[in-house]
Amino acid sequence: MHLEAATAAFITAVRAEYGYSEHTVRAYRRDLQDFTEFAERTGTPTLEHCDLELMRAWLWDRQQRGLAASTIARNVATLKSFGTWIERGGLLPGNPASRLRTPKAPRALPRVLGDEQISRILDRVGRRAAGGDPEAGGDPEAGRDHAVLELLYATALRVSELCGITLANLDRRERTVRVLGKGGKERVVPFGGPAARALDTYLERARPVLSARSADRSRPERARSGALAAEPDRAPKYPQLFLGNQGDPLTQSAVYRLVSRELAQEPGSGPSGPHTLRHTAATHLLNGGADLRVVQEMLGHSSLASTQVYTHVSTERLAERYRQAHPRA
C-alpha cells in the first residue's frame, strides 16, 4: 500500500470518526503530506517502509531545517495518531510511532493586553460603529466589527467558535451564547452588558444591511431562473450570527485581519490574532478573582493544565509591577 493512500485514508477517518476540529485535520494533512514527500525522496514510499527509523529521520530533517520545537512536537503527535490508526486497522503488526518522544518546547507566555489597551481598542471601534447616518444604521461593517471584538473579549472564544455561532445559539435575554468547541463539545458561555449592547445594535441595524447585500447579488440569477417572480420577497438567509461585507458568513481570516489591524495600533510585540483577546480575557478573569475551574469551563479546556498557563501570566505581571513600583525591588 502506498503511503500516500494510507495517509489519505487516515485523514478521512479523522474527519469522519474522531471528531477532531477542522484546524486539527488541516494540520494532520500538512504534516503527513510532508512526511510522504520525504519518504518518496528517500525511496521508502510504501506503508511497509513506515517504521520508527523513517519517522525519526523525517523529524531530524525538519529539525535541521530550523523548525520550532512546538512544530516538531505537533509533528510527533500527528505520527502517533497515524501510528495508532495503522495498528488498530491491522495494516502493520504494531504502532511504528509508539517509541517516539515529544521534544520539550520552551513555554512562552501568551501576549496579554492591559486593561487600558483593551478599553482603548473597544472604545475606538465603538466610536467608528456609532458614526455615519443613524437612520441608515451607521456603518454596518464597523457595527459588526464592534460586536465581534466585544464578544471575543467578553467570552474568550476561539475564532472558529465565534464564526460558527448561529442566530439560534444566541440568547439575548440570558446573555449567553452556545458554542461548539474542540472535539465537538458544546458549552454555554455568558457575556456582559457592553457585548450585549454591541450585539443588539449589530442585529438591529448592521446585520440586516449586510444580509441585504447577499440578496441583491442573488437577484439576477434568481430572475433568470424565474424564482424572482414566484418569490419576490424572499432573500437568501444565512444562519450564522456574523456576516461578511458581502452578506456571506464571516470567515476566520476576516476576523484575523480585523484583530491584527486593531492590535497594530497598540504598543507591544507578539501574536496579533484573535487568540490574543482570548488570552487577555482569561488573564483578566483570573486577575479579577475568578476561580480557575470556572475559567477552564469558560475556555472549553479539557485539561486544567491548559488553563494554568494564565496563572503564570498573572504572576509574571505581578512581579513586573512589583519591580517597577517597589523602592527596594
C-alpha positions as CSV (number, residue, x, y, z in Angstrom):
1,M,0.0,0.0,0.0
2,H,1.4,3.4,-1.0
3,L,2.0,5.7,2.0
4,E,0.0,8.5,0.2
5,A,-3.1,6.3,0.1
6,A,-2.7,5.3,3.7
7,T,-2.4,8.9,4.9
8,A,-5.4,9.9,2.8
9,A,-7.5,7.1,4.4
10,F,-6.3,8.2,7.8
11,I,-7.4,11.8,7.2
12,T,-10.8,10.5,6.1
13,A,-11.1,8.5,9.3
14,V,-10.0,11.5,11.4
15,R,-12.7,13.8,9.9
16,A,-15.5,11.2,9.9
17,E,-14.9,9.3,13.2
18,Y,-12.6,11.1,15.6
19,G,-14.5,14.4,15.9
20,Y,-11.4,16.5,15.5
21,S,-11.7,20.2,14.6
22,E,-11.1,21.2,11.0
23,H,-8.0,23.1,12.2
24,T,-6.5,19.8,13.5
25,V,-7.5,17.9,10.4
26,R,-5.6,20.5,8.2
27,A,-2.6,20.3,10.5
28,Y,-2.5,16.5,10.2
29,R,-2.9,16.7,6.4
30,R,0.0,19.1,6.1
31,D,2.3,17.1,8.3
32,L,1.5,13.8,6.6
33,Q,1.9,15.3,3.1
34,D,5.4,16.5,4.1
35,F,6.1,13.0,5.7
36,T,5.0,11.3,2.5
37,E,7.1,13.5,0.3
38,F,10.1,12.8,2.5
39,A,9.5,9.1,2.2
40,E,9.4,9.3,-1.6
41,R,12.7,11.3,-1.7
42,T,14.3,8.6,0.4
43,G,13.0,5.7,-1.7
44,T,10.6,4.4,1.0
45,P,7.1,5.4,-0.3
46,T,5.1,2.4,0.9
47,L,3.4,1.6,4.1
48,E,5.7,-1.3,4.7
49,H,8.6,1.1,5.0
50,C,6.8,3.2,7.6
51,D,8.8,2.4,10.6
52,L,10.4,4.1,13.6
53,E,13.6,4.7,11.7
54,L,11.8,6.5,8.8
55,M,9.8,8.7,11.3
56,R,12.9,9.7,13.2
57,A,14.7,10.5,10.0
58,W,11.8,12.8,8.9
59,L,11.7,14.6,12.3
60,W,15.5,15.0,12.2
61,D,15.2,16.5,8.7
62,R,12.7,19.0,10.0
63,Q,14.8,19.9,13.0
64,Q,17.7,20.6,10.6
65,R,15.5,22.9,8.6
66,G,15.2,25.1,11.7
67,L,11.5,24.4,12.6
68,A,10.4,25.3,16.1
69,A,10.2,22.8,18.9
70,S,6.5,23.4,19.1
71,T,6.1,22.4,15.4
72,I,8.2,19.3,15.9
73,A,6.0,18.4,18.9
74,R,2.9,18.7,16.7
75,N,4.6,16.5,14.0
76,V,5.2,13.8,16.7
77,A,1.6,14.0,17.8
78,T,0.5,13.6,14.1
79,L,2.7,10.5,13.7
80,K,1.5,9.0,17.0
81,S,-2.1,9.3,15.9
82,F,-1.3,7.9,12.5
83,G,0.6,5.0,14.0
84,T,-2.3,4.2,16.4
85,W,-4.7,4.1,13.4
86,I,-2.3,1.8,11.5
87,E,-2.2,-0.6,14.4
88,R,-5.9,-0.6,15.0
89,G,-6.6,-1.3,11.4
90,G,-4.2,-4.2,11.3
91,L,-2.2,-2.6,8.5
92,L,1.1,-3.3,10.3
93,P,1.8,-5.6,13.3
94,G,2.4,-2.7,15.7
95,N,2.4,1.0,16.1
96,P,5.6,2.3,14.4
97,A,5.3,5.6,16.3
98,S,5.0,4.2,19.8
99,R,8.6,4.9,20.8
100,L,8.7,8.5,19.5
101,R,9.3,11.1,22.1
102,T,8.0,14.7,22.0
103,P,10.7,17.4,22.4
104,K,10.1,19.8,25.2
105,A,9.4,23.2,23.9
106,P,10.2,26.3,26.0
107,R,7.0,27.7,27.4
108,A,6.4,31.2,26.1
109,L,3.8,33.2,27.9
110,P,1.0,34.4,25.7
111,R,0.6,38.0,24.8
112,V,-1.8,39.8,27.1
113,L,-3.2,43.3,26.7
114,G,-3.5,45.6,29.6
115,D,-6.8,46.9,30.9
116,E,-6.2,50.3,29.3
117,Q,-5.3,48.8,25.9
118,I,-8.3,46.6,25.6
119,S,-10.6,49.5,26.6
120,R,-8.9,51.8,24.1
121,I,-9.4,49.2,21.3
122,L,-13.1,48.6,22.1
123,D,-13.8,52.4,22.6
124,R,-12.1,53.1,19.3
125,V,-14.1,50.6,17.3
126,G,-17.3,51.6,19.2
127,R,-16.9,55.2,18.0
128,R,-16.5,54.0,14.4
129,A,-19.6,51.9,14.8
130,A,-21.6,54.9,16.0
131,G,-20.5,57.1,13.1
132,G,-22.4,57.6,9.9
133,D,-26.1,58.3,9.4
134,P,-28.0,56.9,12.5
135,E,-31.2,56.5,10.4
136,A,-29.3,54.2,8.0
137,G,-27.8,52.2,10.8
138,G,-24.4,53.8,10.8
139,D,-21.5,51.9,9.3
140,P,-22.6,48.3,9.1
141,E,-19.1,46.9,8.9
142,A,-18.0,48.9,11.9
143,G,-21.1,47.8,13.8
144,R,-20.2,44.2,13.1
145,D,-16.6,44.7,14.0
146,H,-17.5,46.2,17.3
147,A,-19.8,43.3,18.1
148,V,-17.2,40.8,17.1
149,L,-14.5,42.4,19.3
150,E,-16.7,42.9,22.3
151,L,-17.9,39.3,22.1
152,L,-14.4,37.9,21.7
153,Y,-13.2,39.7,24.7
154,A,-16.3,39.0,26.8
155,T,-16.4,35.3,26.2
156,A,-12.7,34.3,25.4
157,L,-14.0,32.3,22.4
158,R,-11.7,30.7,19.8
159,V,-12.1,32.3,16.4
160,S,-13.5,29.1,14.9
161,E,-16.2,29.1,17.6
162,L,-17.1,32.7,17.0
163,C,-17.6,32.2,13.3
164,G,-19.7,29.1,13.9
165,I,-22.2,30.8,16.1
166,T,-25.7,30.9,14.6
167,L,-28.6,33.2,15.5
168,A,-30.2,30.3,17.3
169,N,-27.2,29.9,19.5
170,L,-27.5,33.4,20.9
171,D,-29.7,34.0,23.9
172,R,-30.0,37.8,24.2
173,R,-32.3,37.7,27.2
174,E,-30.0,35.5,29.3
175,R,-26.8,37.0,27.7
176,T,-25.3,33.6,26.8
177,V,-24.1,32.0,23.7
178,R,-23.8,28.3,22.9
179,V,-20.7,27.3,21.0
180,L,-19.2,24.1,19.5
181,G,-15.7,23.7,20.7
182,K,-12.9,21.2,20.1
183,G,-13.9,17.6,19.9
184,G,-17.5,18.6,19.1
185,K,-18.1,19.6,22.7
186,E,-20.8,22.2,23.3
187,R,-20.7,24.7,26.1
188,V,-22.7,27.8,27.1
189,V,-20.7,31.0,27.7
190,P,-22.0,34.2,29.3
191,F,-21.3,37.7,28.2
192,G,-21.8,41.1,29.8
193,G,-23.5,44.4,29.2
194,P,-21.1,46.0,26.7
195,A,-21.1,43.0,24.5
196,A,-24.9,42.7,24.8
197,R,-25.4,46.3,23.7
198,A,-23.0,45.9,20.8
199,L,-24.8,42.8,19.7
200,D,-28.2,44.4,19.9
201,T,-27.0,47.3,17.7
202,Y,-25.5,44.9,15.2
203,L,-28.5,42.7,15.0
204,E,-31.0,45.6,14.7
205,R,-29.1,47.9,12.4
206,A,-26.0,46.4,10.8
207,R,-26.8,42.7,10.1
208,P,-30.0,43.5,8.0
209,V,-27.9,45.8,5.8
210,L,-25.2,43.1,5.3
211,S,-27.8,40.4,4.7
212,A,-29.5,42.5,2.0
213,R,-26.2,42.7,0.1
214,S,-26.3,38.9,-0.4
215,A,-29.9,39.2,-1.5
216,D,-29.0,41.9,-4.1
217,R,-26.2,39.7,-5.5
218,S,-28.6,36.8,-6.0
219,R,-31.4,38.7,-7.8
220,P,-30.1,38.4,-11.4
221,E,-29.6,34.7,-11.1
222,R,-33.0,34.2,-9.5
223,A,-34.6,36.4,-12.2
224,R,-33.2,34.2,-14.9
225,S,-34.5,31.1,-13.2
226,G,-37.9,32.5,-12.8
227,A,-37.6,32.3,-9.0
228,L,-37.8,36.0,-8.5
229,A,-41.3,36.3,-9.9
230,A,-42.5,33.4,-7.9
231,E,-40.8,34.6,-4.6
232,P,-40.4,38.4,-4.8
233,D,-39.8,38.9,-1.1
234,R,-37.6,36.0,-0.3
235,A,-33.9,36.8,0.2
236,P,-31.1,34.2,0.9
237,K,-30.6,33.8,4.6
238,Y,-27.6,32.5,6.5
239,P,-27.9,31.2,10.0
240,Q,-24.5,32.5,11.1
241,L,-24.6,35.3,13.5
242,F,-21.9,37.3,11.9
243,L,-21.9,38.2,8.2
244,G,-19.1,39.5,6.0
245,N,-19.1,42.6,3.9
246,Q,-21.0,40.9,1.1
247,G,-23.6,39.3,3.3
248,D,-21.9,35.9,3.4
249,P,-20.9,34.2,6.6
250,L,-17.9,35.9,8.2
251,T,-14.7,34.0,7.7
252,Q,-11.9,33.3,10.2
253,S,-9.4,35.1,8.0
254,A,-11.6,38.2,8.1
255,V,-11.6,38.1,11.9
256,Y,-7.8,37.7,11.9
257,R,-7.4,40.8,9.7
258,L,-9.8,42.8,12.0
259,V,-7.9,41.9,15.2
260,S,-4.5,42.4,13.6
261,R,-5.4,45.8,12.4
262,E,-6.5,46.9,15.8
263,L,-3.6,45.4,17.7
264,A,-1.1,47.0,15.3
265,Q,-2.2,50.4,16.8
266,E,-1.2,49.3,20.3
267,P,2.3,49.1,21.8
268,G,3.7,45.6,22.4
269,S,5.0,42.7,20.4
270,G,3.9,39.2,19.9
271,P,1.0,37.5,18.2
272,S,-1.7,39.8,16.9
273,G,-4.5,37.4,16.1
274,P,-7.9,36.7,17.9
275,H,-6.2,34.3,20.3
276,T,-4.6,37.4,22.0
277,L,-8.1,38.5,23.0
278,R,-8.8,35.0,24.4
279,H,-5.5,35.1,26.4
280,T,-6.4,38.6,27.6
281,A,-9.9,37.7,28.7
282,A,-8.7,34.6,30.6
283,T,-5.9,36.5,32.4
284,H,-8.2,39.4,33.3
285,L,-10.7,37.0,34.7
286,L,-8.1,35.4,37.0
287,N,-6.7,38.8,37.9
288,G,-10.2,39.7,39.0
289,G,-10.5,36.7,41.3
290,A,-12.3,34.2,39.1
291,D,-11.9,30.5,40.1
292,L,-9.5,28.6,37.9
293,R,-12.1,25.8,37.3
294,V,-14.7,28.4,36.2
295,V,-12.2,29.8,33.7
296,Q,-11.4,26.3,32.5
297,E,-15.1,25.7,31.8
298,M,-15.5,29.0,30.1
299,L,-12.5,28.4,27.8
300,G,-13.6,24.9,27.0
301,H,-10.3,23.4,28.1
302,S,-10.4,19.6,28.7
303,S,-7.4,19.8,31.0
304,L,-6.8,22.2,33.8
305,A,-3.1,22.3,32.9
306,S,-4.1,24.3,29.7
307,T,-5.8,26.9,31.9
308,Q,-3.0,27.2,34.4
309,V,-0.7,29.0,32.0
310,Y,-2.8,32.1,32.7
311,T,-1.9,31.9,36.4
312,H,1.7,32.2,35.3
313,V,0.8,35.2,33.2
314,S,-0.8,36.8,36.3
315,T,2.2,36.0,38.4
316,E,4.6,37.4,35.8
317,R,2.6,40.7,35.6
318,L,2.5,41.0,39.4
319,A,6.3,40.5,39.5
320,E,6.8,43.1,36.8
321,R,4.7,45.6,38.6
322,Y,6.5,44.9,41.8
323,R,9.9,45.5,40.2
324,Q,8.6,48.8,38.7
325,A,6.9,50.2,41.8
326,H,8.7,48.9,44.9
327,P,11.7,51.0,46.0
328,R,13.6,48.0,47.2
329,A,12.7,45.6,44.4
